[in-house]
Amino acid sequence: MPELPEVETTVRALREPLIGRTITEVRNYWPRHIAAPGFPELQRRIHGRSIQAINRRAKYLVFSLSDDETLIVHLKMSGHLAVVDQETAPDKYTHTIFGLDNGRELRFRDTRKFGRVYLVQDPMTILGHLGPEPLEPTFTVSVLHKRLQNRRRILKPLLLDQTFIAGIGNIYADEALFYAGLHPERRANTLTQPEITKLHEAIQKVLQMGIEREGASIDMYVKPDGSKGDMQNVMAVFRRTGSSCYHCGDTIHRIKLGGRSTHFCPTCQA
């Protein structure tokens, strides 16, 4: 599933071809893609709206449209957005298409069909439950400390909770815990202040690395232009089960936590 760095990469790539363009039509071939409102109302409300800004909130792409409308897209597991010429034939996995005033189209391709599209006037109806953005200046060590206090949950599932911190998924949770030197099964309320500081630094480190390397092309993620990101080539633990730790030489282990594969070094993260 695309996480914060992959979604941020997608947002940055879409700004140049989309900002200032007007949406002239919408076509949909998988009704469940349209989460709110119903498709006929979305068609009516979005027609003629111009795209004024494109931003990210957690794993959501947020398109600010004219007349106070907001288009929100969640890529889920296999979603991919790209701007192409309308003459380009869509494949069978292209389920939602937004026509543009310059003869191009924004296409939402989604192999597993879990992606969702929302058109709302108040973005908080979709985004209001999310936790803080981990790369914002307001996300300080003190904020993380307060959010960890009195929480007895295991660290790895807690980091995946989008109401706790926004945008972190399986890849970057594993990598952050490695760089923080924390075992994924530690209880959140057992962390010392120095460990919380390390975790804060590690979260920001791996997310910034992911953005700089334009995401991790593991499974189905590619950038809007179809090329791969590079983060997968510098993973410390994620999907390196049985390989040697780059830091200590011990063998990377894999366990299941909350139904998710979790990778760690038993020496560096004792």
Residue, then its C-alpha position, 0 to 999 in steps of 0.5 A: m500500500p502506498e504510504l506517506p512518501e509514495v503519496e507525497t511523490t504522487v502529489r508532487a508529480l501531479r501538480e504541474p499537469l493538473i493545477g489550473r486545469t478544469i474537469t470537464e467530465v468523469r467516467n466510472y467503471w467500478p461503482r465502489h470507487i466512488a465513496a461519496p457522494g453517489f456517482p450522479e451527484l459527483q458528476r454534476r458537482i465536479h463538472g466545470r470545477s478547476i483544480q486549484a491545489i493538490n496536497r497530501r494528508a496522511k495517505y490521502l491525495v487532496f485536490s482543492l477545487s473551485d467553489d469550495e469543493t474538495l476531491i479526495v482520493h485514497l489509493k489503498m493497496s494498488g491505486h495509481l494516478a496518472v495524467v495521459d492523453q485521451e487518445t491513450a487506450p485505458d486498460k481493464y484496471t482503469h476504473t475512474i477517469f477525469g476528463l480535462d479541458n486540455g484534452r488530457e485525462l487523470r486516470f485512476r488505475d486500481t488492480r485490486k479495486f480498494g481505492r476510494v474517491y470522495l467529493v466533499q465541501d468539508p474535508m474534515t468529514i473524511l480527514g478529521h480522524l487522522g493523527p498528526e503529520p509526522l513531518e510537520p514542525t508541530f510534530t515535536v518530541s514533546v507531542l510524541h511523548k504525550r501521545l505515547q503516555n499511558r498507551r499500553r499497545i505494542l509499538k508496531p501496531l500503534l505506529l500503523d494506527q492512522t489516528f495515532i500518527a498519520g501516513i505511516g504503514n508497514i514499510y516505514a514502521d519497520e524501518a523506523l523501529f530499526y533506526a530507533g533500536l526498538h523491538p516491535e513488540r515493546r509496549a508504548n508506555t515502557l519507552t524512556q525519554p531518550e528512546i522516545t527522542k530516538l523514535h521521533e528522529a527515526i520516524q522523520k528520517v525514514l519518511q524523508m528518505g522515502i520522499e527523497r528516493e520517491g517511494a518504495s517500488i515494492d509490489m505494485y507502486v510506481k510513480p505517475d510516469g510509470s517509473k519506479g521509486d528507489m527506497q526499496n534499494v536501501m531498506a534496512v530490515f523490511r522484507r530482508t528476512g534471513s539476510s544479514c543486518y547491515h549494522c551488526g551482521d545478525t539475521i533479520h527476523r520476521i514475525k506477525l503482529g496484528g496480522r502484518s509481517t514485521h521485520f527486525c534485527p534481534t540484536c539491534q532491536a533487543 
